[in-house]
């Protein structure tokens, strides 16, 4: 088995070939009974979760810049490594495969510590992943060992500048100020021959070839023009009213179908789940009555679970009064029936041994306040009918 190789291999031939294995890693529909139980506490901005070794989860802690291992049996938290100092890096997505970690690094979003702006000049050629021991110059994908040794980097900021799959303009022509979030990688899915990255800023799911490091658009999400989005100014081309679809999660179901969750510009009632085949063709869209989504999982029977980060409260109300700790998970069965479980500002979802786990209280107060992030186990009895 070949992996991301050392410096002796040219960057243009970055290679990672996985053995043939099933990419699906969801749980069974008969998840454990019970309500919502806190398993882990004291996390700093938990985002995506992924299975690690038995009984353990990986977590990307965006506020601390750390990648952590969570022991689901005793609630222990072990920091594997810090990607960088808090506030200067933003690990949001985490995936594990073949002894390596794949980390989606998003925008820092810290106006007090923004760092140098990435080069916004369109590259002359399509960027590829590079063998490197350094972080990407902008938002991107990082490949490391579990000990934190950086093996390769993929500059998704540059990829968005080159491809611009959503066709939006980056700068206000009148003021020259940035008008769009260019790239904000949020979640990853590690497959045998590629890595898919949901990029909330680019409104695109990227495909990164694990054989040669090529970066290409896989699925460019359409802007949302209905409902409240029909009255929302946006920087689409040509100019129109719409909401950015904002992909935040990508997972594979038991039959190989792919599922992409959308934050939908934080517009209440406009959340989206896109169901795709392995080529990125849309098979169906779930687009009625969902609130902004920040995570998704699918069990062994094809039941969908998604994180509504603010639930029915909405972003504006939540940020006015964060003590509400609003949010919920929505469960959608094969007949389209929906039930809901209350979970405070949930994000990443993952099955372990048939049980569903969620990153919760993901939007905590800044230091010096103590971190409040959690991982909770969500049992079958937690889901009840609602609207």
Secondary structure, 3 states (H helix, E strand, C coil): CCCCCCCCCCHHHCCCCCCCCCCCCCCCCCCCCCCEEEEEEEECCEEEEEECCCCEEEEEECCCCEEEEEECCCCCEEEEEECCCECCECEEEEEEECCEEEEEECCCCCCCCCCCCCCCCCCCCCCECEECCCCCCCCEEEEEECCCCEEEEEEHHHHHHHHCCCCCCCECCCCCCECCCCCCEEEEEECCCEEEEEECCCCEEEEEECCCCEEEEEEECCCECCHHHHHCEECCCCCEECECCCEEEEEECCCCCEEEEECHHHCCCCCEEEEECCCCCEEEEECCCCCCEEEEEECCCCCEEEEECCCCCCHHHHHHCHHHCCCEEEEECCCCCEEEEECCCCCCEEEECCEEEEEECCCCCCCCCCCCEEEEEECHHHCECCC
